Amino acid sequence: MTGREEALATLDTDIFDAATSPTGRRRGLLPGEVEQGLDEAGTRLHVARRLAANAAADLADWARAAQDTGMEIKETARLAGVSRQTIYDWAGK
């Protein structure tokens, strides 16, 4: 198991597994249920965006560090799980 697979396996993602979608639920949801569902789904979206932004910033820093050490773009992209173009963009090339 790679470090990434291990981290994903142990990461507490319960907030993202919450089934708040009204699809398949009974008809006639109460306004309070709709408000709560919208709030919960919106919260999950904001958390996910924040996590993604933080991870992207860290990856960009690591990609630049990789370039400084002479690591190949292809290998950097493979390890980061992004495209080579993304690495070029982060490196400012």
Summary of the structure (lengths in Angstrom):
residues: 93
radius of gyration: 19.1
end to end distance: 33.2
largest distance: 60.7
contacts: 185
relative contact order: 0.08
helix: 71%
strand: 0%
